[in-house]
Every structure is written in structure tokens, then in C-alpha cells.
């Protein structure tokens, strides 16, 4: 214990001296009486400085200043915060510089139903609660691991069973179509329709919360008999977002977090036009894979650094809760893409196909709802049938048309039904 106290005292003195030396060239001429404060704590020492004592506050907020301070203190971790002042937290113990290695994703280690996997850090595996992260922007250059990272989040949220996923990939369902038909997952090529469903549910929850006298999803679930799930719109390529959807998306990001809506927006084109500034400013958590330039890093993270990441797929920086952490994303197995087949269809899917056959090969949302499906189930069913090639894929709001495979599935279903009838009741 005595040795530990001596170490702490030594680090406090070294931190004070190094800090004074680094800030001296940047101080104003007419200095206040006290320039900075040193606050020893149990596990770290905190350095606080009067912002008015510095010529340019940006000098202290620059990542280079933090790096120089850490280097002067033999590589000890330094965390910078800027709230009601500028604070630098210095660890007493030196951090072991362990090599970050990729580890296979283990969903059984998910700490909570809405926790998502970040990856391996110097302190071990990192999972974060999506509701705490709130809304997320994920970016990075091509082939750096962004898509597999998003797949890991989808699989974790599906495994947790407390989230409804609304998936749009901007590639006609090529990326996310493989998840269609799974419980709590809706994949659709019509982004506007997808966002409108989420917005309608958010409005319904607003009325529920008002009636219950609560202001957030955790408060409501704490007293409600029937719990509400978290709603997660996942948009894989921001560059392809239709112009008409920008306003809807902004509303979801800016206003609907309290109702349990937590959008995740990803892009392979980290330029200012890929995600409108008004949307990007409200995305509270930023994750960047390796990018070619400091400008790209600034667009995604709001700071430089991602351009210096090793050009290794899965290596990332996450900016969250006033901290920036480097991690190596988990290895994840991506499910095989959907295939067009009529076998194994659910009863409601067969009913929709047969409805289309009776109406000349076309079926609408209204037709599906007349079969007794909710709006969620109707849209999920139509999109799922399109995803496996039984209905035509279309971004239009009109009817969907049966494909050749769809007609074959209906015919196969009818033949199976006739065979079962003969087996049960005998040939007539």
C-alpha cells in the first residue's frame, strides 16, 4: 500500500510538471492568479485548466496535445473531457500495450438484450447498450469491415429478443434480404414506407406515455404489464438515401429516442453529402473504420485519428461518452442469402400468394391486411416474399406481382393440399 501511495505521489508530481511545461507556450500574457489545478483521486489524477488562461482552447483540445502529455508520462492513458472546463484524467498505472486480435463473436456473452458488440479492446471484449449509445453513425472505406460489423449488431439484437429491426441496405435487399421472415425483423426496399411505420409507432408511444405520465421507454416498461421493444432502423448505405426521406430520418434521430427509436446509419462514402449535416449532428455515437484521410475521419468522428488506424479489416475507433476507444471488431458469420423457393412457407405467406393468384397475380398491402394481418405483418410478409423471389421487388407503393417462382409455389401448395385431402378423406 505504501509503495502504491509513493507511485501515486510520483505520478501526480510528474503530471503537474509535464502539464505546466506543455501549456507554458500557449498561455496568455495577462495570466489569472491560478492557471491550472491538480486533483489526486483514488485511481487517477485529474488536471483542470482555466480556459481563459490559454490563447487558443483548440490547442488543448487537439489530439496531439493529449498524445504529448501521455508520452511525457511514459505512455499512461490520458482521457480528455471538455464540459464546464477542460480536464485531463491521467491513470496512475501504465497501460499494457496488448496487440488487438480478432475474436469470434459469442452471442452467449451478450450482457443485456439490447447490447451490441464493439470488439476486442486493450481491456478485453467491449459490448455497449444501444439505448445508451442512442443513435449511431458508422463509416469507413470499402473492405474495412463495416458491413460485417453491422451484421454482428443485427444478429446480437435479434438474439436479445427485445428489439424490432427495420432494415434497408440501398442495394435492393442484397445485403439484408437474408434476414427477411425472421421474428421481429422487417426488410423493405421502400425506405420511406419503412420509416413511416417507425414514425407511426413512435407517435402511438407518445400518446401512451402521455396517458401513463412517463417521458421515456424505460419508465413506461417499468410500470406496464406489456413491455415495448426498442425500435432499430438500420440503414446500410447513407449515400443512397432518397432525398424525400431525409426529413423523416431527421425527425426519428432528433425526436424519437425517448420512445425507444435508435437509428443506426452506415456509409462507405464518408463525405459531407452522404449524411446531411442536420442528421449527422444528432447522431450521438460515431464509429469509424480505417479511412484514407483526416478529412474523412473528421466527417465521421468529428475528429481526426481514423486515418491512422492500421489498414486491417475490423480495426475501428468509437467515439462515445466523451471517450475515443480503439477496438478490433469481432469475427462474425454472415447468413447465406435468401433463395427463391416455395417450400417451408408460413401459412400467412401462402395465404398472400394465393390471394395474389386469385387477383390475377397481383397483391397489395390492403389485400394482405384484409387477410387479418397487421400493418407490420403485412409489410413484413410482402417484403419477405419479394426477398425470396416469389413476388416482384419494387419500390413503388402499388401492388406486387407474382413471379414464375411465386406461381409455382401456389401450384405446389394446391397440389399438396389436394394430396392431403385425398389421404385424409379418400378420393371423391
C-alpha positions as CSV (number, residue, x, y, z in Angstrom):
1,X,0.0,0.0,0.0
2,X,2.9,2.3,0.9
3,X,4.5,1.6,-2.5
4,X,1.3,2.4,-4.2
5,X,1.0,5.7,-2.4
6,X,4.5,6.6,-3.4
7,X,3.7,5.7,-7.1
8,X,0.6,7.9,-7.0
9,X,2.6,10.8,-5.5
10,X,5.3,10.5,-8.1
11,X,2.7,10.4,-11.0
12,X,0.9,13.5,-9.5
13,X,4.2,15.5,-9.5
14,X,5.2,14.3,-12.9
15,X,1.8,15.1,-14.4
16,X,1.8,18.6,-12.9
17,X,5.3,19.3,-14.2
18,X,4.7,17.9,-17.7
19,X,1.4,19.8,-17.9
20,X,2.9,23.0,-16.9
21,X,5.7,22.6,-19.4
22,X,3.3,21.8,-22.3
23,X,0.9,24.6,-21.7
24,X,3.5,27.3,-20.9
25,X,4.0,28.4,-24.6
26,X,0.2,28.7,-25.1
27,X,-0.7,30.9,-22.0
28,X,-2.0,34.5,-22.4
29,X,0.2,37.4,-21.2
30,X,-2.2,38.7,-18.5
31,X,-2.5,35.5,-16.5
32,X,-5.1,34.9,-13.9
33,X,-3.9,34.1,-10.3
34,X,-4.4,30.4,-10.8
35,X,-3.8,28.8,-14.2
36,X,-4.5,25.1,-13.5
37,X,-5.4,22.7,-10.7
38,X,-4.2,19.2,-9.8
39,X,-6.7,16.9,-8.2
40,X,-5.4,13.5,-7.0
41,X,-8.1,10.8,-6.9
42,X,-8.1,7.1,-5.9
43,X,-7.3,5.7,-9.3
44,X,-6.2,8.7,-11.3
45,X,-5.1,12.3,-11.1
46,X,-7.2,15.0,-12.7
47,X,-5.6,18.1,-14.3
48,X,-8.0,21.1,-14.8
49,X,-7.1,24.3,-16.5
50,X,-8.8,27.7,-16.8
51,X,-9.8,28.1,-20.5
52,X,-9.3,31.9,-20.2
53,X,-5.6,31.3,-19.4
54,X,-5.0,29.8,-22.9
55,X,-4.5,31.8,-26.1
56,X,-6.4,29.2,-28.1
57,X,-8.5,26.5,-26.4
58,X,-8.2,24.4,-29.6
59,X,-4.6,23.8,-28.8
60,X,-5.6,21.8,-25.6
61,X,-8.4,20.0,-27.4
62,X,-6.1,18.8,-30.2
63,X,-5.3,15.1,-30.0
64,X,-1.6,15.9,-30.5
65,X,-1.6,17.7,-27.1
66,X,-3.1,14.7,-25.3
67,X,-0.5,12.4,-27.1
68,X,2.4,14.6,-25.9
69,X,1.1,14.5,-22.3
70,X,0.7,10.7,-22.4
71,X,4.2,10.3,-23.9
72,X,5.7,12.6,-21.2
73,X,4.1,10.3,-18.6
74,X,5.6,7.1,-20.0
75,X,2.6,6.1,-22.0
76,X,0.0,6.4,-19.2
77,X,-3.6,6.7,-20.5
78,X,-4.9,10.3,-20.7
79,X,-8.6,11.0,-21.2
80,X,-9.6,14.5,-22.2
81,X,-13.0,16.0,-21.4
82,X,-14.5,19.4,-22.3
83,X,-17.7,20.1,-20.4
84,X,-17.6,23.1,-18.0
85,X,-13.9,23.4,-18.4
86,X,-11.0,21.3,-19.8
87,X,-10.0,18.3,-17.8
88,X,-7.3,15.7,-18.4
89,X,-7.5,12.4,-16.4
90,X,-4.2,10.5,-16.0
91,X,-4.1,6.9,-14.9
92,X,-1.6,6.1,-12.1
93,X,-0.9,2.7,-13.6
94,X,0.8,2.2,-17.0
95,X,-1.4,0.6,-19.6
96,X,-0.1,-2.7,-21.1
97,X,0.1,-2.3,-24.9
98,X,-1.5,-5.5,-25.9
99,X,-2.0,-6.4,-29.6
100,X,-5.6,-6.3,-30.6
101,X,-6.7,-9.6,-32.1
102,X,-9.9,-10.6,-33.7
103,X,-12.1,-13.0,-31.7
104,X,-15.2,-14.9,-33.0
105,X,-18.4,-13.3,-31.8
106,X,-20.0,-15.2,-29.0
107,X,-23.7,-14.2,-28.7
108,X,-24.0,-16.1,-25.4
109,X,-21.8,-13.4,-23.8
110,X,-24.3,-10.6,-24.6
111,X,-24.6,-8.7,-21.3
112,X,-28.1,-7.4,-22.0
113,X,-30.8,-7.9,-24.6
114,X,-30.1,-4.6,-26.3
115,X,-26.3,-4.7,-26.0
116,X,-24.3,-4.7,-29.3
117,X,-20.8,-6.0,-29.9
118,X,-18.0,-3.5,-30.5
119,X,-14.9,-5.7,-30.4
120,X,-11.7,-6.5,-28.5
121,X,-10.0,-3.6,-26.8
122,X,-6.9,-3.4,-24.7
123,X,-9.1,-4.1,-21.7
124,X,-10.9,-7.1,-23.2
125,X,-14.2,-7.6,-25.1
126,X,-16.4,-4.5,-25.3
127,X,-20.2,-4.5,-25.6
128,X,-22.3,-1.3,-25.4
129,X,-26.0,-0.8,-24.7
130,X,-27.6,0.6,-27.8
131,X,-30.1,2.6,-25.8
132,X,-27.2,4.4,-24.1
133,X,-25.5,4.9,-27.4
134,X,-28.8,6.4,-28.6
135,X,-28.2,6.9,-32.4
136,X,-25.2,5.8,-34.3
137,X,-23.2,6.7,-37.4
138,X,-20.8,4.0,-38.7
139,X,-18.4,4.8,-41.6
140,X,-15.3,3.6,-43.2
141,X,-13.6,2.9,-46.5
142,X,-14.6,-0.1,-48.6
143,X,-13.5,-3.6,-47.5
144,X,-12.5,-2.4,-44.0
145,X,-15.2,-4.4,-42.2
146,X,-18.2,-2.1,-41.9
147,X,-20.8,-4.4,-43.4
148,X,-19.8,-7.4,-41.2
149,X,-19.8,-5.1,-38.2
150,X,-23.4,-4.1,-39.0
151,X,-24.3,-7.8,-39.4
152,X,-22.9,-8.5,-35.9
153,X,-25.2,-5.8,-34.5
154,X,-28.3,-7.2,-36.3
155,X,-27.6,-10.8,-35.0
156,X,-27.0,-9.6,-31.5
157,X,-30.2,-7.6,-31.3
158,X,-32.1,-10.5,-32.9
159,X,-30.6,-12.8,-30.3
160,X,-31.5,-10.4,-27.4
161,X,-35.2,-10.6,-28.5
162,X,-36.1,-7.1,-27.2
163,X,-35.7,-5.1,-30.4
164,X,-37.7,-4.7,-33.7
165,X,-35.3,-4.3,-36.6
166,X,-36.2,-2.3,-39.7
167,X,-33.5,-3.0,-42.4
168,X,-32.7,-1.1,-45.6
169,X,-29.5,-1.6,-47.5
170,X,-29.9,0.6,-50.6
171,X,-28.9,-2.4,-52.7
172,X,-32.4,-3.9,-53.5
173,X,-32.2,-6.2,-50.4
174,X,-29.0,-7.9,-51.5
175,X,-27.3,-7.3,-48.1
176,X,-30.2,-7.6,-45.6
177,X,-32.7,-9.8,-47.6
178,X,-31.2,-12.8,-45.8
179,X,-32.9,-11.7,-42.6
180,X,-36.3,-11.4,-44.0
181,X,-39.0,-13.5,-42.4
182,X,-37.2,-13.7,-39.0
183,X,-39.1,-12.8,-35.9
184,X,-39.0,-9.0,-35.2
185,X,-37.2,-8.2,-38.5
186,X,-38.7,-6.2,-41.4
187,X,-36.7,-5.7,-44.6
188,X,-38.0,-3.4,-47.3
189,X,-36.7,-1.7,-50.4
190,X,-39.1,1.2,-49.8
191,X,-37.2,3.3,-47.2
192,X,-40.0,5.9,-46.9
193,X,-42.6,3.3,-46.1
194,X,-40.2,1.7,-43.6
195,X,-39.6,5.0,-41.8
196,X,-43.3,5.9,-41.8
197,X,-44.1,2.6,-39.9
198,X,-41.4,3.5,-37.3
199,X,-42.7,7.1,-37.1
200,X,-46.3,5.9,-36.6
201,X,-45.3,3.6,-33.8
202,X,-43.3,6.4,-32.2
203,X,-46.5,8.6,-32.3
204,X,-48.5,5.8,-30.8
205,X,-46.0,5.5,-28.0
206,X,-46.1,9.3,-27.5
207,X,-49.8,9.0,-26.7
208,X,-49.2,6.0,-24.4
209,X,-46.5,7.8,-22.5
210,X,-48.7,10.9,-22.2
211,X,-51.6,8.8,-20.8
212,X,-49.2,7.0,-18.4
213,X,-47.5,10.2,-17.2
214,X,-44.0,9.0,-18.3
215,X,-41.4,10.5,-20.6
216,X,-39.2,7.6,-21.7
217,X,-39.4,3.9,-22.7
218,X,-37.6,2.6,-19.5
219,X,-40.2,4.5,-17.3
220,X,-43.1,3.1,-19.3
221,X,-41.8,-0.5,-19.3
222,X,-41.1,-0.3,-15.5
223,X,-44.8,0.1,-14.9
224,X,-46.5,-1.5,-17.9
225,X,-47.7,-5.1,-18.0
226,X,-46.9,-5.4,-21.7
227,X,-43.4,-4.2,-22.4
228,X,-42.5,-2.3,-25.5
229,X,-39.5,-3.3,-27.7
230,X,-36.7,-1.0,-28.8
231,X,-37.1,0.1,-32.5
232,X,-33.9,0.0,-34.5
233,X,-34.0,1.3,-38.1
234,X,-30.7,0.1,-39.8
235,X,-29.7,2.0,-42.9
236,X,-26.7,0.5,-44.6
237,X,-25.7,3.0,-47.2
238,X,-26.4,6.6,-46.4
239,X,-25.3,7.8,-49.9
240,X,-28.4,6.1,-51.4
241,X,-30.9,7.6,-49.0
242,X,-33.7,9.2,-51.2
243,X,-33.9,13.0,-50.8
244,X,-37.5,12.7,-49.7
245,X,-36.6,10.6,-46.7
246,X,-34.1,13.0,-45.2
247,X,-36.8,14.9,-43.2
248,X,-38.3,11.7,-41.8
249,X,-34.9,10.4,-40.8
250,X,-34.0,13.6,-39.1
251,X,-37.2,13.5,-37.1
252,X,-36.5,10.0,-36.0
253,X,-33.0,10.8,-35.0
254,X,-33.8,14.1,-33.3
255,X,-37.1,13.5,-31.5
256,X,-37.8,9.8,-31.1
257,X,-35.1,8.5,-28.8
258,X,-37.3,8.8,-25.8
259,X,-39.8,6.5,-27.4
260,X,-37.2,3.7,-27.9
261,X,-36.2,4.6,-31.5
262,X,-32.4,4.2,-32.0
263,X,-31.4,4.6,-35.7
264,X,-28.1,3.1,-37.0
265,X,-26.8,4.7,-40.2
266,X,-23.8,3.3,-42.0
267,X,-21.9,4.6,-45.0
268,X,-18.9,3.6,-47.2
269,X,-18.7,7.1,-48.6
270,X,-17.7,9.3,-45.7
271,X,-18.3,12.7,-47.3
272,X,-20.3,15.5,-46.0
273,X,-23.1,14.9,-48.5
274,X,-23.6,11.2,-47.6
275,X,-25.4,12.2,-44.3
276,X,-26.9,15.6,-44.1
277,X,-25.3,17.8,-41.5
278,X,-28.5,18.3,-39.6
279,X,-28.8,14.5,-39.2
280,X,-25.1,13.8,-38.5
281,X,-25.1,16.5,-35.7
282,X,-27.7,14.5,-33.8
283,X,-26.0,11.1,-34.1
284,X,-24.5,10.9,-30.7
285,X,-22.2,7.9,-31.2
286,X,-19.7,7.7,-34.0
287,X,-17.8,4.6,-35.2
288,X,-15.1,4.8,-37.9
289,X,-13.1,2.1,-39.6
290,X,-9.9,3.0,-41.5
291,X,-10.3,5.9,-43.9
292,X,-7.9,7.4,-46.3
293,X,-7.6,11.0,-44.9
294,X,-8.0,13.2,-41.9
295,X,-10.9,14.9,-43.6
296,X,-12.8,11.6,-43.8
297,X,-12.2,11.0,-40.1
298,X,-13.5,14.4,-39.3
299,X,-16.7,13.8,-41.2
300,X,-17.4,10.5,-39.4
301,X,-15.9,11.0,-35.9
302,X,-15.8,14.8,-35.6
303,X,-12.1,14.5,-35.1
304,X,-9.0,13.1,-36.8
305,X,-7.5,9.7,-36.0
306,X,-9.2,7.1,-38.1
307,X,-6.8,7.8,-41.0
308,X,-4.0,6.5,-38.8
309,X,-5.7,3.1,-38.0
310,X,-3.9,0.0,-39.3
311,X,-5.4,-0.8,-42.7
312,X,-6.7,-4.1,-41.3
313,X,-10.4,-5.1,-41.7
314,X,-12.3,-4.7,-38.5
315,X,-10.0,-2.2,-36.8
316,X,-12.1,0.8,-35.6
317,X,-12.4,3.9,-33.4
318,X,-15.5,4.5,-31.5
319,X,-16.3,8.0,-30.1
320,X,-18.8,7.6,-27.2
321,X,-19.5,9.4,-23.9
322,X,-16.6,11.8,-24.3
323,X,-14.1,8.9,-25.0
324,X,-12.5,7.5,-28.1
325,X,-11.6,3.8,-27.9
326,X,-9.8,1.7,-30.5
327,X,-11.0,-1.9,-31.0
328,X,-10.8,-4.9,-33.3
329,X,-14.3,-5.9,-34.4
330,X,-15.4,-9.5,-33.6
331,X,-15.4,-12.1,-36.4
332,X,-19.0,-12.8,-37.5
333,X,-20.5,-15.3,-39.8
334,X,-22.9,-13.8,-42.2
335,X,-26.0,-15.9,-43.1
336,X,-26.4,-17.2,-46.6
337,X,-28.5,-15.0,-48.9
338,X,-32.2,-15.8,-49.4
339,X,-33.1,-18.2,-52.2
340,X,-36.4,-18.4,-54.1
341,X,-38.3,-21.5,-53.1
342,X,-41.9,-22.3,-52.2
343,X,-41.1,-25.0,-49.6
344,X,-41.3,-24.1,-45.9
345,X,-43.6,-21.1,-46.4
346,X,-45.6,-19.9,-43.4
347,X,-49.4,-20.2,-43.5
348,X,-49.8,-16.4,-43.8
349,X,-47.3,-16.3,-46.7
350,X,-49.2,-19.0,-48.6
351,X,-52.4,-17.1,-48.0
352,X,-50.9,-13.9,-49.5
353,X,-49.6,-15.8,-52.5
354,X,-53.0,-17.5,-53.1
355,X,-54.7,-14.1,-52.7
356,X,-52.4,-12.8,-55.5
357,X,-53.2,-15.8,-57.7
358,X,-56.9,-15.2,-57.3
359,X,-56.5,-11.5,-58.2
360,X,-54.6,-12.1,-61.5
361,X,-51.2,-12.3,-60.0
362,X,-51.2,-9.0,-58.0
363,X,-51.5,-8.3,-54.3
364,X,-51.4,-5.1,-52.3
365,X,-50.9,-4.2,-48.6
366,X,-54.6,-3.7,-48.3
367,X,-55.2,-7.3,-49.6
368,X,-52.8,-8.7,-47.0
369,X,-54.4,-6.7,-44.2
370,X,-57.9,-8.0,-45.3
371,X,-56.5,-11.5,-44.6
372,X,-56.2,-10.4,-40.9
373,X,-52.6,-9.3,-40.9
374,X,-51.5,-6.1,-39.0
375,X,-49.7,-3.4,-41.0
376,X,-46.4,-4.7,-39.6
377,X,-47.1,-8.3,-40.5
378,X,-48.5,-7.4,-43.9
379,X,-45.4,-5.3,-44.9
380,X,-43.1,-7.9,-43.4
381,X,-44.8,-10.7,-45.3
382,X,-44.9,-8.9,-48.7
383,X,-41.2,-7.8,-48.4
384,X,-40.2,-11.3,-47.3
385,X,-41.9,-12.9,-50.3
386,X,-40.1,-10.4,-52.6
387,X,-36.9,-11.1,-50.8
388,X,-37.0,-14.8,-51.7
389,X,-38.1,-14.1,-55.3
390,X,-41.8,-15.1,-55.1
391,X,-43.1,-11.5,-55.6
392,X,-41.5,-8.9,-57.8
393,X,-39.2,-6.5,-56.0
394,X,-40.5,-3.0,-56.3
395,X,-40.0,0.4,-54.5
396,X,-43.5,1.5,-55.8
397,X,-46.4,1.7,-53.4
398,X,-48.7,-0.2,-55.8
399,X,-49.4,-3.9,-56.0
400,X,-46.7,-6.5,-56.1
401,X,-46.8,-9.1,-58.9
402,X,-46.3,-12.9,-58.6
403,X,-43.1,-14.1,-60.2
404,X,-42.8,-17.5,-62.0
405,X,-41.4,-18.9,-58.8
406,X,-44.4,-17.5,-57.0
407,X,-46.9,-19.1,-59.3
408,X,-45.0,-22.4,-58.9
409,X,-45.2,-22.1,-55.1
410,X,-49.0,-21.6,-55.3
411,X,-49.4,-24.5,-57.6
412,X,-47.2,-26.7,-55.4
413,X,-49.2,-25.6,-52.4
414,X,-52.5,-26.5,-54.1
415,X,-51.2,-29.9,-55.1
416,X,-50.0,-30.6,-51.6
417,X,-53.4,-29.6,-50.2
418,X,-55.2,-31.9,-52.7
419,X,-52.9,-34.8,-51.8
420,X,-53.5,-34.2,-48.1
421,X,-57.3,-34.1,-48.7
422,X,-57.2,-37.5,-50.5
423,X,-55.1,-39.0,-47.8
424,X,-57.5,-37.8,-45.0
425,X,-60.9,-38.2,-46.7
426,X,-60.3,-40.5,-49.6
427,X,-60.7,-39.7,-53.3
428,X,-64.1,-38.3,-54.2
